[in-house]
Amino acid sequence: MPNKTVLVTGATGLLGRQVVKAFERAGGWDVVGTGLTRADPAQGTLKVDITDAGAVEKVLESAANRHPDTCASQPEATKALNVTATSLLSHLCTARRIVLLYISTDYVFPGTPGDAPYAPTAPTAPPNIYGATKREGEIALLEATKAHPGLGVVLRVPVLYGSVSAESGNAESAVNVLVDAVWKAQQQRVVMDDWAIRYPTNTEDVGRVARDVVALYVDNLDDETATRQLPPILHFSSEDRYTKYGICELLAADVLGLPLSPSSSTASSSSPSESHEVGMVANKEGNDPASAVQRPYDCHLDTAVLKDLGIDVSTMSFRDWWYVIAQSSSCLFSLFSFLSFLFSLYLNSHLISPHLISHPVLPHHHIHSPHQSHQSQRNEQTNKLTNRPITSPNQTGGANSKPSDDRCPPPQRKPKKSNE
């Protein structure tokens, strides 16, 4: 049987990279990725403007502008990407009987306290421009495919985290970027939201679910009865529940080994007698009414419909994923130290200065420290972590037992709680 073909738009992005990997791991798919500013044909990613009707044939939609603040400041560009391009792709795919999966967001819901969890059929009321344009994109897809059930499907997901690119760093994810906030709190006072509830979900899990949903809808494409029973909107989410401040607490304690509570410091003062407050302060007051971006309180997504389709809705443990990053860093640092020691002995035996190897080239970082120049101001535990090369953990799931400190285990995959 010949391979099926999938085209992943936004394949160079935080989620798109994992969608591509999910299809490649599954086998039986010819995967073509597209990008724009970061596309590299030499790496198998085509440079394509998805607003160009002649450039797109088969699409798995994952190129949305997902930054609420950027959406608020650039509404026209946001609408062109989230709405106009989606409408174009929807009509192109429907005309060719190609299944289109559109990645949307939990921000299509108001997130009013007491409303969550939201079912796929729950009424929408986006609280900001980002959610509004994503909802318009949903409507464009559903309108284009309403006469052809099974050709269009919306997959709503919450805030995402995962392995970031070397070019974009932690800023690529609204969760990973909180690592930078923890570092910033070592030098100055940082106020962090401790009101809105979030459900950070790993991009590898979303990539896997996207692949499984596409496979299910494609396999039923020729069965009209089956396609009419496939729901047009699906929800996927982790059950891990945090505020942004809670995430920072976890990162500070379990990954970076840094203090978070406010304290008096002279680190940035011009005189030792001058001090200022540094650290992170929890803000429990909620949205600022004057802010251009209003964020919902709780948009937890109900995954029961996805589970009923036979799709695996288990997710990685948020805490374990970050724990493994720290542990894999420790293992790699120990190995590098041992090899450096052996190499130093070799160099010394040949009367060559060991200082020639004192500055190794570290592998691709998935945690980026913005304060490498302040190493002397950190405590011993911090020094041990920040000098380690941070790499991506094995994200394939692991045993149920808690990982021991002397090895680098994969993160645990958490079973879904019952929605009943």
C-alpha positions in Angstrom: 0.0 0.0 0.0 1.5 3.4 -1.0 2.2 5.9 1.7 -0.3 8.7 2.5 1.0 12.3 2.2 0.6 14.9 4.9 1.7 18.5 4.6 2.4 20.3 7.9 2.2 24.1 7.8 4.2 25.9 10.4 6.6 22.9 10.6 9.4 25.0 12.0 7.4 26.1 15.0 7.1 24.8 18.5 4.2 22.5 17.8 4.8 22.0 14.1 8.2 20.3 14.7 6.6 17.7 17.0 3.7 17.1 14.5 6.2 16.3 11.8 8.1 13.9 14.2 4.9 12.2 15.2 4.0 11.3 11.6 7.6 10.3 10.8 7.7 7.9 13.8 4.3 6.3 12.8 5.5 5.2 9.4 3.3 5.0 6.3 3.3 8.7 5.8 5.3 10.9 3.4 5.7 14.1 5.5 6.3 17.5 3.9 6.8 20.5 6.2 6.4 24.2 5.3 7.6 27.3 7.0 8.3 30.9 6.1 11.0 32.8 7.9 12.7 29.7 9.3 12.1 27.3 6.5 15.2 25.5 5.2 14.8 23.3 2.1 18.2 21.6 3.0 16.5 20.3 6.1 13.4 19.2 4.3 11.2 22.2 5.1 9.7 24.1 2.2 9.4 27.9 2.2 5.7 28.5 1.6 3.4 31.4 2.2 0.1 29.7 3.2 -1.9 32.7 2.0 -0.8 31.7 -1.6 -3.6 29.5 -3.0 -1.2 27.9 -5.6 1.4 26.9 -3.0 -0.8 24.7 -0.8 -2.1 21.2 -1.7 -2.4 19.1 1.4 -2.4 20.7 4.8 -2.3 19.9 8.4 -2.8 23.4 10.0 -0.5 24.3 12.8 0.9 27.7 11.8 -1.3 30.0 14.0 -0.1 33.2 15.6 -0.4 32.0 19.2 0.9 35.0 21.2 -2.1 36.9 22.7 0.0 40.1 23.2 1.3 40.1 19.6 -2.3 39.5 18.4 -3.5 42.5 20.3 -0.8 44.8 18.8 -1.1 43.4 15.2 -4.8 42.5 14.7 -4.7 42.7 10.9 -1.7 40.4 10.5 -3.2 38.0 13.1 -6.5 37.9 11.2 -4.7 37.2 7.9 -3.0 34.2 9.4 -5.7 32.8 11.7 -8.7 33.5 9.5 -7.9 34.4 5.9 -5.3 31.7 5.4 -7.5 29.1 7.2 -10.4 29.9 4.9 -8.2 29.5 1.9 -6.8 26.2 3.0 -10.2 24.9 3.9 -11.6 25.5 0.4 -8.5 24.1 -1.3 -8.6 20.9 0.8 -12.4 20.4 0.5 -12.2 20.7 -3.3 -9.5 17.9 -3.3 -11.2 15.8 -0.6 -8.2 16.3 1.7 -8.7 16.2 5.5 -7.7 19.4 7.2 -6.9 19.5 10.9 -7.0 23.0 12.4 -5.2 23.7 15.7 -7.2 26.1 17.8 -7.1 27.2 21.4 -8.9 27.0 24.7 -9.1 30.9 24.6 -12.2 30.6 22.5 -14.0 30.3 25.8 -14.6 33.1 28.4 -13.0 31.1 31.2 -15.5 32.4 33.7 -15.0 30.9 37.2 -17.2 27.8 37.7 -17.8 27.2 33.9 -14.9 24.7 33.3 -14.4 22.1 32.0 -15.7 23.0 28.6 -17.1 20.4 26.2 -16.5 20.9 22.4 -20.1 21.9 22.0 -20.1 24.6 24.7 -20.9 28.2 23.7 -17.8 30.2 22.8 -17.1 33.8 23.9 -13.4 34.7 23.3 -12.1 37.3 25.8 -9.4 38.7 23.5 -8.3 39.2 19.9 -6.3 36.0 19.8 -9.2 33.9 20.9 -11.6 35.8 18.6 -9.5 35.3 15.5 -8.9 31.6 16.3 -12.7 31.2 16.6 -13.2 32.9 13.3 -10.7 30.4 11.8 -12.8 27.6 13.2 -16.0 29.0 11.7 -14.2 29.4 8.3 -13.2 25.7 8.4 -16.6 24.4 9.5 -18.4 26.5 6.9 -16.2 25.2 4.1 -16.6 21.6 5.1 -20.2 21.5 6.4 -21.4 19.7 3.2 -18.5 17.3 3.5 -18.4 15.8 7.0 -15.1 14.4 8.0 -13.0 16.7 5.8 -12.5 19.4 8.4 -11.8 19.0 12.1 -10.8 21.5 14.8 -8.5 20.4 17.6 -8.5 22.8 20.6 -5.5 22.7 22.9 -4.3 24.8 25.9 -0.9 26.6 26.5 2.0 24.5 25.2 5.5 23.7 26.3 8.3 21.5 25.1 11.7 21.5 23.4 12.5 24.9 22.0 14.7 25.8 19.1 18.2 27.3 19.4 17.1 30.3 17.3 14.0 31.3 19.3 15.0 30.1 22.7 12.5 30.0 25.6 10.5 32.8 24.0 9.0 30.2 21.7 6.8 28.9 24.4 4.7 30.9 26.9 5.6 28.3 29.5 9.4 27.8 28.7 9.8 31.6 28.9 9.0 31.5 32.6 12.5 30.0 33.0 13.8 33.4 32.0 11.4 35.1 34.5 12.9 33.0 37.3 16.4 34.1 36.4 15.2 37.7 36.1 13.8 37.4 39.7 17.4 36.8 40.9 18.3 40.4 39.9 15.1 42.4 40.3 11.5 42.3 41.5 9.2 40.4 39.2 5.4 40.3 39.6 3.9 37.1 38.3 0.2 36.1 37.8 -1.1 33.8 40.4 -4.8 34.0 39.4 -5.5 32.4 36.0 -5.4 28.6 35.9 -3.5 27.0 33.1 -3.1 23.4 31.9 0.4 23.2 30.3 0.5 20.4 27.7 3.6 19.0 26.0 3.9 19.5 22.3 5.0 15.9 21.8 1.6 14.8 23.2 -0.3 17.2 21.0 1.7 16.0 17.9 0.8 12.4 18.7 -2.9 13.2 19.1 -2.9 15.3 15.9 -1.4 12.4 14.0 -3.9 9.9 15.5 -6.9 12.2 14.7 -5.8 12.7 11.1 -5.2 8.9 10.6 -8.7 8.2 12.0 -10.4 10.7 9.7 -8.4 9.8 6.6 -9.1 6.0 7.2 -12.9 6.8 7.2 -12.9 9.1 4.3 -14.6 6.7 1.9 -17.2 5.6 4.4 -19.9 8.3 4.3 -21.8 6.8 7.3 -18.7 6.8 9.4 -17.6 10.3 8.5 -21.0 11.7 9.4 -20.5 10.4 12.9 -17.1 12.0 13.3 -17.2 15.1 15.5 -16.0 18.4 13.9 -14.5 19.8 17.1 -12.2 17.9 19.5 -10.5 18.9 22.8 -7.1 17.8 24.1 -5.4 18.9 27.3 -3.2 17.9 30.2 -4.8 17.6 33.6 -1.8 19.3 35.2 -3.1 22.5 36.9 -0.9 25.5 37.6 -0.9 29.3 37.7 2.1 31.0 36.1 3.5 31.7 39.5 3.0 28.0 40.4 5.0 27.0 37.3 7.8 29.4 38.4 7.8 27.8 41.9 8.3 24.4 40.3 11.0 25.5 37.9 12.9 27.4 40.6 12.8 24.6 43.2 13.1 21.4 41.0 15.0 22.5 37.9 17.1 25.6 38.5 17.8 25.3 42.2 17.1 29.0 42.7 15.2 31.0 45.4 12.0 32.7 44.4 10.8 34.5 47.5 11.4 38.3 47.6 14.5 39.4 49.6 16.8 42.4 50.0 19.8 42.4 47.7 22.7 44.6 46.7 23.5 42.6 43.5 22.7 45.5 41.1 23.3 48.4 43.5 26.1 50.9 42.9 27.0 50.8 46.5 27.1 48.0 49.1 25.0 50.2 51.4 22.2 50.4 48.8 19.8 47.5 48.6 16.6 46.8 46.7 14.0 44.0 46.7 14.6 41.1 44.4 12.5 38.0 43.8 9.1 37.1 42.5 5.8 38.4 43.9 2.5 36.5 43.3 -0.3 38.6 41.9 -3.6 37.2 42.8 -5.7 40.2 41.6 -6.6 38.9 38.2 -6.9 40.9 35.0 -6.1 44.6 34.8 -9.3 46.1 33.3 -7.1 48.6 31.5 -5.0 45.9 29.8 -5.4 45.4 26.1 -5.2 41.6 26.6 -7.8 40.0 28.9 -7.1 36.4 29.9 -9.7 33.9 31.1 -9.6 32.5 34.6 -10.1 28.8 33.8 -10.6 27.3 30.3 -10.0 23.7 31.1 -11.0 21.5 28.1 -13.1 18.3 28.5 -11.4 15.5 26.5 -14.2 12.9 26.8 -15.2 13.1 23.1 -11.6 12.5 22.0 -11.4 9.5 24.4 -14.6 8.1 23.0 -13.0 8.0 19.6 -10.3 5.7 20.9 -7.6 8.3 20.9 -5.0 8.0 23.7 -5.5 11.1 25.9 -2.7 10.4 28.4 -0.1 13.1 28.8 3.4 13.6 30.2 3.7 14.8 33.7 4.7 18.4 33.6 6.8 18.1 36.7 8.6 15.0 35.5 9.4 16.5 32.1 11.3 19.3 33.7 12.8 17.0 36.3 14.2 14.9 33.5 15.8 17.9 31.8 17.7 18.6 35.1 18.7 15.0 35.5 19.8 14.5 31.9 21.8 17.7 32.3 23.5 16.2 35.3 24.3 13.0 33.5 25.8 14.8 30.5 27.8 17.1 32.8 29.2 14.1 34.7 30.2 12.4 31.5 31.7 15.5 30.0 33.7 16.1 33.2 35.1 12.5 33.2 36.1 12.8 29.5 37.6 16.2 30.0 39.7 14.7 32.9 40.9 11.9 30.7 41.7 14.3 27.9 43.6 16.6 30.3 45.7 13.7 31.4 46.5 13.0 27.8 47.4 16.6 27.0 49.5 16.9 30.1 51.4 13.7 29.1 52.2 15.5 25.9 53.1 18.8 27.5 50.0 20.6 26.1 48.1 23.0 28.3 44.8 21.6 29.5 43.3 25.1 29.4 42.8 24.6 25.6 39.8 22.5 26.5 38.4 24.6 29.3 35.6 26.1 27.0 33.6 23.2 25.4 31.0 23.8 22.8 27.7 22.8 24.5 24.9 21.1 22.7 21.5 22.7 21.8 20.0 24.2 24.9 16.3 23.7 25.8 16.7 25.9 28.9 18.3 29.2 28.1 19.9 31.2 31.0 19.9 35.0 30.3 22.4 35.7 33.1 25.4 33.6 32.3 27.7 36.6 33.1 26.6 36.6 36.8 27.9 33.1 37.6 30.0 34.3 40.6 26.9 35.6 42.3 25.1 32.3 42.4 25.2 29.7 45.1 26.9 26.4 44.8 23.8 24.5 43.8 23.0 27.0 41.1 26.5 26.8 39.7 26.2 23.0 39.4 23.0 23.3 37.3 23.8 26.3 35.0 27.2 24.9 33.9 25.5 21.7 32.7 24.6 21.3 29.0 20.8 21.1 29.0 19.3 18.8 26.4 15.9 17.4 25.5 14.9 14.4 27.6 13.6 11.1 26.2 9.9 11.9 26.0 8.5 8.5 25.3 7.0 7.8 28.7 8.4 5.7 31.5 7.8 3.6 34.5 5.4 4.5 37.3 8.1 4.6 40.0 9.7 7.9 40.9 13.0 8.4 39.1 16.1 7.9 41.2 18.8 10.6 41.4 21.5 8.4 39.8 20.0 8.0 36.4 18.2 9.9 33.6 14.7 8.4 33.3 12.1 9.3 30.8 9.1 11.3 32.1 6.0 9.5 33.3 2.9 9.6 31.1 -0.1 10.4 33.2 -3.4 8.6 32.6 -6.4 10.8 32.1 -8.8 11.4 35.0 -12.4 10.2 34.4 -14.7 12.9 33.1 -17.7 11.4 34.6 
